[in-house]
């Protein structure tokens, strides 16, 4: 019937590969024998793979928290603008969202270029030394985090904006009558009522930042010394480098488990948080 | 009986209130100007990298990376554009055309299959409807990395590698698109179908002649999202288009250019800007619906 095309395509292109991944991760790549958790053990023994997860301990919270905070603040600002201005601003900030990770990186590579990019020029005028971003362990992470946040900012801000618009003004009016100030209103009304929207954004941010690939590929290639190596970057390099397919698949499943685990934690803590709001 | 003192007192109070209102109005105006200024400044900072890239493409090899650099090129040149179109090892225009065809085809397939399923899930009754919908929805939450390598094995077994369809079909059925359209269809009143059903129309007719024409907004939103998503794809084309150069997608090519032409980076910048023309044009045409769509529903 009408659902046939979608169902057939999903079975072929999503569920079959999913089942295959699950099965193959337990099999030897060459013989097909079931070696159970050996593939998982092998990939976890690789220090580079472990390192990529340690890197995410810094990259993911930085990206997620900064993005949530900045886009929320900007969304608040958006609500204070007049309709005409708001429309123009909303359209303009969405432009970076249209860019791919590759193009975003090309733009930022221009800016950070050690030999004569924008930042080097500014530092020169300020009589300071140029920074070699891609060879410094700290700055290398910065040049991953900034482009990623920059690119996603418009989308996150607009979703936050939608969330803000959906809070009934009656809440604020009632609070004003009770004498509440702007800060109180923010904490007791705005934040708790952002519920669904921030949950959606949070899960989306966690899922995409844990699978970061194009930006680190272009900006740092995972360096220096693997300090900006991401799991997917490592898995793809391993795959291209000829590592056993099933071992790489096992690695991908580990990434999936981590994504699901973190999203579950986020989901349940938001749930209990909003329950507290309803009781309070 | 008019009392002159109370009348004067009333007038005085009116005048005082008007003064207060005027000063409140003025304060509000100043505050709103401050907000607008802050927003515009932030906007300028965010868009500046794009502007910098735009002026950089007109800088020659020496000027592109010099210290101290200037915002506007001192010696503007179209060299970068000339070079990108005359590369010996890569046909950039071909990759643009190829990507355009792939994205357009993906858009069409997407809009053919997903709303259809959404209509069935929202307006029809059949056994297992809810369970199947949940399963379809579930696919939204599978991280891409999980099925990536196995998907290559599947399309390889189907003989699809290095073909046009391997770029179009795998992602066409989308739990997200089904969800999006279903939400939209659910919001439509039942009365629309009732009249048609009484007249003896079957569901396919209702779908194509009534629901689709009324679904311009989600069609635009999902359509542009799909197109731009395919336009920007890098990893999947890289893994599935290996030998057939004519099918190579634009982001694939730009990545290779960025590695190969590091010494003449202006070429990469030119390629990037040209590639941007397509999504930017789409956005310029449909921006009202797209931006409103997110701002109102929170969904892309």
Interface residues (C-beta under 8 A of the other chain):
Chain A: X1 X2 X3 X5 X6 X7 X9 X10 X12 X13 X14 X15 X16 X17 X18 X20 X21 X24 X74 X77 X78 X80 X81 X82 X85 X87 X89 X90 X91 X92 X93 X94 X95 X96 X98 X99 X100 X101 X102 X103 X105 X106 X107 X108 X109 X110 X111 X113 X115 X116 X117 X118 X120 X121 X124 X125 X130 X150 X153 X155 X158 X159 X161 X162 X163 X165 X166 X196 X197 X200 X207 X210 X211 X213 X214 X217 X218 X231 X232 X235 X236 X239 X245 X248 X249 X252 X253 X255 X256 X259 X263
Chain B: X32 X35 X36 X38 X39 X40 X42 X43 X46 X47 X49 X50 X52 X53 X56 X64 X65 X66 X67 X68 X69 X112 X113 X114 X116 X117 X119 X120 X121 X124 X126 X132 X136 X139 X141 X142 X143 X144 X145 X146 X147 X148 X149 X150 X151 X153 X154 X169 X170 X171 X172 X173 X175 X178 X203 X204 X207 X228 X231 X232 X233 X234 X235 X251 X254 X255 X258 X265 X268 X269 X272 X275 X276 X279 X280 X283 X287 X290 X291 X294 X295 X296 X297 X298 X300
